[in-house]
Amino acid sequence: MNIGIVCYPTFGGSGVLATELGKALAEKGHNIHFITYQQPVRLGGFHANIFYHEVTVPAYPLFDFPPYETALASTMVDVILNHHLDLLHVHYAIPHASAAYMARKIAEGHGIHIPVVTTLHGTDITLVGRDKTYSPVVTFSINESNAITAVSKNLRDETYKNFQINKEIEVIYNFVDAHRFNKKPLTPFRKAIAPNGEMIITHASNFRKIKRVQDVVYVFEKVLKKVPAKLLLIGDGPERSKVEEICRHNNTCEHTRFLGRQEEMEDILAISDLFILPSEYESFGLSALEAMASGVPVISTNVGGLPEININGMTGFLSAVGDIDDMATNTIRILSDPELMAQMRKNVFEQAKKFDIQNIVPKYEALYKSLVTEAISLK
């Protein structure tokens, strides 16, 4: 199949999932056309059947806010007509679902019936999409999609709760390449981070407020009083300067490294002993799943889709949002008990295998085939 994938090209979960899905589909022989405003961050190297189409938004003095949605829809139409797409798969509803609807209607004028799959990822539903500025368009464009998927049961339920959706939403979980993340730690790398055998705690996010990265630092401050440890903070974003200030204020900077954005997460996770994700909300928690595939227990909040992947007491521990004391207690418990750590390492990898790419991608393929077959019948 010739498949168009529309996504944000950033380090966020929706862009990572869309890119990894496209790469996996390409490996299975499909032609994948990424349509976005810059090359996705995880789309490195050359792939014979992966193509990238950049959305260019002309700058005119009339526009205080350049109309990206219109430029995106026009680019979609161009790719549909000139590369004979069979299907469009858009990730994150805003503004991709509405742009896809516009592109589909234009394609119909050329006698082309192009199915649209919209995958809901999280804040497009739970935060931004609920704003009255966007809600009517989000609701309409989701309902006009030929198929709707959500990355967790929680997100599906939240969508039905907050929007008047009159179609079935199929849950297709986020996935991880378990083979890729199941790596042996690089001893020199670990020695450089923890020269005296300290435990390594890791967090990765886009440093937005909803991620509550400051809680990671507060938890780490408490852990340091009981367990020699190092903290790795991966990512960047609007809250980074605030987090750095907190780190300096509580005198933990000596034991903390800000690594910025990283593409080769598997090498960092391989040397980690514990992963912490104290988010206010996670529709799924892809970063936690990648940690689990690396054999790393997870301390997380008990919100959104996180309880669907992080099983309390088995793969890590769940705490209420903002409960720093509980997260610190559970972190210390794991890091201080070698037997518990060893058992959880086994448990997390077994749990991660349930979400392996080999199990999830065929579900998307089956959905695509059913929609393409239906579209052919309309010709």
C-alpha positions as CSV (number, residue, x, y, z in Angstrom):
1,M,0.0,0.0,0.0
2,N,0.9,3.6,-0.5
3,I,0.3,5.2,2.9
4,G,0.4,8.9,3.9
5,I,1.3,9.6,7.5
6,V,0.7,13.1,8.9
7,C,2.2,13.9,12.3
8,Y,4.2,16.4,14.4
9,P,7.9,15.8,13.7
10,T,8.9,16.4,17.3
11,F,10.1,14.3,20.3
12,G,6.5,14.0,21.7
13,G,4.8,10.6,21.9
14,S,2.5,11.1,18.9
15,G,5.4,12.0,16.6
16,V,7.6,9.2,17.8
17,L,4.8,6.6,17.5
18,A,3.9,7.8,14.0
19,T,7.5,7.7,12.8
20,E,8.2,4.3,14.3
21,L,5.0,3.0,12.8
22,G,5.9,4.3,9.3
23,K,9.4,2.8,9.5
24,A,7.9,-0.6,10.6
25,L,5.4,-0.5,7.7
26,A,8.1,0.4,5.3
27,E,10.1,-2.7,6.4
28,K,7.1,-4.8,5.6
29,G,7.1,-3.4,2.0
30,H,4.6,-0.5,2.1
31,N,5.5,2.8,0.6
32,I,5.3,5.5,3.4
33,H,4.9,9.2,2.7
34,F,5.5,11.4,5.7
35,I,3.8,14.8,5.4
36,T,4.8,17.4,8.0
37,Y,6.6,20.7,8.3
38,Q,10.1,19.2,9.0
39,Q,11.6,15.8,8.9
40,P,10.5,13.7,12.0
41,V,13.3,13.4,14.6
42,R,13.4,9.6,14.5
43,L,13.4,9.4,10.8
44,G,17.2,9.0,10.4
45,G,19.1,7.3,7.6
46,F,18.0,6.3,4.1
47,H,15.0,4.1,3.5
48,A,14.2,3.0,-0.1
49,N,10.4,3.2,0.4
50,I,10.1,6.1,2.8
51,F,9.4,9.6,1.4
52,Y,9.2,12.9,3.1
53,H,7.0,15.8,1.9
54,E,7.6,19.1,3.6
55,V,4.7,21.4,4.2
56,T,5.7,25.0,3.3
57,V,3.7,27.9,4.6
58,P,4.3,31.1,2.6
59,A,4.9,34.2,4.7
60,Y,2.7,37.2,3.8
61,P,2.5,40.5,5.7
62,L,-1.3,40.0,5.9
63,F,-1.0,36.9,8.1
64,D,-0.1,37.4,11.7
65,F,-0.7,33.6,12.0
66,P,0.2,31.8,8.8
67,P,-2.5,29.3,7.8
68,Y,-0.7,26.0,8.3
69,E,-3.8,23.9,8.2
70,T,-4.5,25.1,4.6
71,A,-1.0,24.6,3.5
72,L,-1.1,21.1,5.1
73,A,-4.3,20.2,3.3
74,S,-2.9,21.4,0.0
75,T,0.3,19.3,0.5
76,M,-1.9,16.3,1.3
77,V,-3.8,16.7,-1.9
78,D,-0.6,17.0,-3.9
79,V,0.8,13.8,-2.4
80,I,-2.5,12.0,-2.9
81,L,-2.8,12.9,-6.6
82,N,0.9,12.5,-7.6
83,H,1.9,9.5,-5.5
84,H,-1.3,7.6,-5.7
85,L,-1.9,7.2,-2.0
86,D,-4.3,4.5,-0.8
87,L,-4.8,5.9,2.6
88,L,-4.1,8.8,5.0
89,H,-3.2,8.2,8.6
90,V,-3.2,11.3,10.7
91,H,-1.8,11.4,14.2
92,Y,-3.0,14.0,16.7
93,A,-6.4,15.4,15.8
94,I,-5.4,19.1,15.8
95,P,-5.2,20.3,13.0
96,H,-4.4,17.1,11.1
97,A,-7.9,15.5,11.2
98,S,-9.6,18.6,9.8
99,A,-6.9,19.2,7.2
100,A,-7.3,15.5,6.1
101,Y,-11.1,16.0,5.8
102,M,-10.5,19.0,3.5
103,A,-7.9,17.0,1.4
104,R,-10.2,14.0,1.2
105,K,-13.1,16.2,-0.2
106,I,-10.8,17.8,-2.7
107,A,-9.6,14.4,-3.8
108,E,-13.1,13.2,-4.3
109,G,-13.5,16.0,-6.9
110,H,-10.8,14.2,-8.8
111,G,-12.6,10.9,-8.6
112,I,-10.4,9.6,-5.8
113,H,-11.8,8.1,-2.6
114,I,-9.0,8.3,0.1
115,P,-9.8,6.8,3.5
116,V,-8.6,8.7,6.6
117,V,-7.6,7.1,9.8
118,T,-7.3,9.5,12.8
119,T,-5.3,8.3,15.8
120,L,-5.9,10.2,19.1
121,H,-2.9,10.6,21.3
122,G,-3.7,12.5,24.4
123,T,-3.7,16.3,24.8
124,D,-5.5,16.7,21.5
125,I,-8.5,15.3,23.4
126,T,-7.8,15.9,27.1
127,L,-6.5,19.4,27.0
128,V,-6.3,21.4,23.7
129,G,-9.2,19.7,22.0
130,R,-11.6,20.5,24.8
131,D,-11.0,24.2,24.5
132,K,-14.2,25.8,23.1
133,T,-12.0,27.5,20.4
134,Y,-11.3,24.1,18.8
135,S,-13.9,21.7,20.1
136,P,-16.6,22.0,17.3
137,V,-14.0,21.4,14.6
138,V,-12.3,18.6,16.5
139,T,-15.6,16.8,17.0
140,F,-16.6,17.2,13.4
141,S,-13.3,16.1,11.9
142,I,-13.0,13.1,14.2
143,N,-16.5,12.0,13.2
144,E,-15.8,12.5,9.6
145,S,-12.7,10.2,9.8
146,N,-13.2,6.7,8.2
147,A,-11.7,5.1,11.3
148,I,-10.7,6.4,14.7
149,T,-8.1,4.8,17.0
150,A,-6.9,5.7,20.5
151,V,-3.7,4.7,22.1
152,S,-5.3,3.5,25.4
153,K,-8.6,2.5,26.8
154,N,-8.5,5.5,29.1
155,L,-8.1,7.9,26.1
156,R,-11.0,6.2,24.3
157,D,-13.2,6.7,27.3
158,E,-12.1,10.3,27.8
159,T,-12.9,11.0,24.1
160,Y,-16.4,9.6,24.4
161,K,-16.9,11.5,27.7
162,N,-15.8,14.9,26.3
163,F,-16.9,14.8,22.7
164,Q,-20.1,13.8,20.8
165,I,-18.4,11.0,18.9
166,N,-20.9,8.8,17.0
167,K,-18.4,6.3,15.7
168,E,-16.5,3.4,17.2
169,I,-13.1,4.2,18.5
170,E,-10.7,1.2,18.3
171,V,-8.0,0.9,20.9
172,I,-4.6,0.1,19.3
173,Y,-2.0,0.5,21.9
174,N,1.3,2.3,21.4
175,F,4.1,-0.1,20.8
176,V,7.8,-0.6,21.3
177,D,10.5,-2.5,19.5
178,A,11.4,-4.8,22.4
179,H,14.4,-6.3,20.5
180,R,15.9,-2.8,19.9
181,F,15.5,-1.7,23.5
182,N,16.7,-5.0,25.1
183,K,20.4,-4.0,25.1
184,K,23.3,-4.8,27.3
185,P,24.5,-1.8,29.2
186,L,27.7,-0.2,28.0
187,T,30.0,-0.5,31.0
188,P,32.2,2.6,30.1
189,F,29.1,4.7,29.6
190,R,27.7,3.7,33.0
191,K,31.0,4.2,34.7
192,A,31.2,7.7,33.3
193,I,27.7,8.6,34.7
194,A,28.1,6.7,38.0
195,P,31.8,6.3,38.7
196,N,31.3,5.0,42.3
197,G,28.6,2.5,41.5
198,E,25.7,4.9,42.2
199,M,22.2,3.9,41.1
200,I,20.9,5.7,38.0
201,I,17.5,7.2,37.9
202,T,16.2,8.5,34.5
203,H,13.3,10.7,33.3
204,A,12.5,11.6,29.7
205,S,9.9,14.1,28.5
206,N,9.2,17.3,26.6
207,F,9.5,19.3,29.8
208,R,5.9,20.7,29.6
209,K,4.0,21.6,32.8
210,I,1.8,18.5,32.5
211,K,5.0,16.3,32.9
212,R,5.7,17.8,36.4
213,V,9.5,17.4,35.9
214,Q,10.0,19.4,39.1
215,D,8.6,16.4,41.0
216,V,11.4,14.3,39.7
217,V,14.0,16.6,41.2
218,Y,12.1,16.7,44.6
219,V,11.9,12.9,44.6
220,F,15.6,12.6,43.8
221,E,16.4,15.0,46.6
222,K,14.8,12.6,49.1
223,V,16.3,9.5,47.5
224,L,19.8,10.9,47.8
225,K,19.5,11.0,51.6
226,K,19.1,7.2,51.6
227,V,20.7,5.8,48.4
228,P,23.8,7.0,46.4
229,A,22.3,7.9,43.0
230,K,22.6,9.9,39.8
231,L,19.8,11.5,37.9
232,L,19.5,11.7,34.1
233,L,17.0,14.2,32.7
234,I,16.4,13.7,29.0
235,G,14.6,16.2,26.9
236,D,14.0,19.9,26.7
237,G,11.1,22.3,26.8
238,P,9.5,25.3,28.5
239,E,10.0,24.0,32.1
240,R,13.7,23.2,31.8
241,S,15.0,26.5,33.3
242,K,12.6,26.1,36.2
243,V,13.8,22.6,36.9
244,E,17.5,23.7,36.7
245,E,16.7,26.4,39.2
246,I,15.1,23.9,41.6
247,C,18.1,21.6,41.2
248,R,20.5,24.4,42.1
249,H,18.4,25.4,45.1
250,N,18.3,21.9,46.7
251,N,22.0,21.3,45.9
252,T,21.4,18.2,43.7
253,C,23.0,19.5,40.5
254,E,26.3,17.7,41.3
255,H,24.4,14.5,40.9
256,T,22.2,15.5,38.0
257,R,22.8,15.6,34.3
258,F,20.6,17.4,31.8
259,L,21.1,15.5,28.6
260,G,18.8,17.4,26.3
261,R,17.0,15.8,23.5
262,Q,18.3,12.3,22.6
263,E,17.4,10.0,19.7
264,E,19.2,6.9,20.8
265,M,17.2,6.3,24.0
266,E,18.0,2.6,24.2
267,D,21.7,3.3,25.1
268,I,20.7,5.5,28.0
269,L,17.9,3.3,29.3
270,A,20.2,0.3,29.2
271,I,22.4,1.8,32.0
272,S,19.4,3.0,34.0
273,D,18.1,1.3,37.2
274,L,14.8,3.1,37.5
275,F,12.6,5.3,35.4
276,I,10.3,8.0,36.9
277,L,7.3,9.6,35.2
278,P,5.3,11.8,37.6
279,S,3.0,13.3,34.9
280,E,-0.3,15.0,35.7
281,Y,-1.7,13.0,32.8
282,E,-0.4,10.5,30.2
283,S,-2.8,9.0,27.6
284,F,-0.4,6.1,27.4
285,G,3.2,6.7,28.6
286,L,5.4,5.7,25.7
287,S,8.6,6.7,27.4
288,A,7.7,4.4,30.3
289,L,7.1,1.5,27.9
290,E,10.5,2.1,26.3
291,A,12.1,2.0,29.8
292,M,10.3,-1.3,30.6
293,A,11.5,-2.8,27.3
294,S,15.0,-2.0,28.5
295,G,14.3,-3.9,31.8
296,V,13.9,-0.8,33.9
297,P,11.2,-0.6,36.6
298,V,8.9,2.4,36.6
299,I,7.7,4.8,39.2
300,S,4.7,6.7,37.8
301,T,1.5,8.4,38.7
302,N,-1.7,6.5,38.5
303,V,-3.4,8.6,35.8
304,G,-4.6,8.2,32.3
305,G,-3.3,5.1,30.5
306,L,-0.3,4.5,32.8
307,P,-2.1,1.8,34.9
308,E,-2.7,-0.1,31.7
309,I,1.1,-0.6,31.3
310,N,2.7,-0.1,34.7
311,I,1.3,-2.7,37.0
312,N,1.5,-1.6,40.6
313,G,3.8,-3.8,42.7
314,M,4.8,-5.9,39.6
315,T,6.6,-3.6,37.1
316,G,7.0,-0.7,39.5
317,F,4.7,1.5,41.6
318,L,1.9,3.9,41.0
319,S,1.4,7.1,43.1
320,A,-1.1,9.9,43.2
321,V,-0.2,13.0,41.2
322,G,2.1,15.2,43.3
323,D,2.7,12.6,46.0
324,I,6.4,13.1,46.2
325,D,6.8,11.3,49.5
326,D,5.2,8.1,48.2
327,M,7.2,8.2,44.9
328,A,10.4,8.7,46.9
329,T,9.5,5.8,49.3
330,N,8.9,3.5,46.4
331,T,12.0,4.5,44.6
332,I,14.1,3.9,47.7
333,R,12.4,0.5,48.2
334,I,13.3,-0.7,44.7
335,L,16.8,0.6,44.7
336,S,17.6,-0.8,48.2
337,D,16.3,-4.3,47.6
338,P,18.3,-6.3,45.0
339,E,15.9,-9.2,45.0
340,L,12.9,-6.9,44.3
341,M,14.9,-5.0,41.6
342,A,15.8,-8.3,39.9
343,Q,12.2,-9.6,39.9
344,M,10.9,-6.3,38.6
345,R,13.4,-6.2,35.8
346,K,12.1,-9.5,34.6
347,N,8.5,-8.4,35.0
348,V,8.9,-5.2,33.1
349,F,10.4,-6.9,30.1
350,E,7.6,-9.5,30.0
351,Q,5.0,-6.7,30.2
352,A,6.7,-4.7,27.5
353,K,6.7,-7.7,25.1
354,K,2.9,-7.5,25.2
355,F,3.2,-4.2,23.4
356,D,5.9,-5.3,21.0
357,I,5.9,-3.8,17.5
358,Q,5.3,-7.3,16.0
359,N,2.0,-7.6,17.9
360,I,0.7,-4.1,17.2
361,V,1.6,-3.1,13.7
362,P,-0.5,-5.9,12.1
363,K,-3.5,-4.4,13.8
364,Y,-2.9,-1.2,11.8
365,E,-2.4,-3.2,8.6
366,A,-5.6,-5.0,9.1
367,L,-7.5,-1.7,9.6
368,Y,-5.8,-0.2,6.5
369,K,-6.7,-3.1,4.3
370,S,-10.4,-3.1,5.3
371,L,-10.6,0.7,4.6
372,V,-8.8,0.4,1.3
373,T,-11.0,-2.5,0.2
374,E,-14.1,-0.4,1.1
375,A,-12.8,2.6,-0.9
376,I,-12.1,0.4,-4.0
377,S,-15.7,-0.7,-3.9
378,L,-16.9,2.9,-4.1
379,K,-15.1,3.5,-7.4
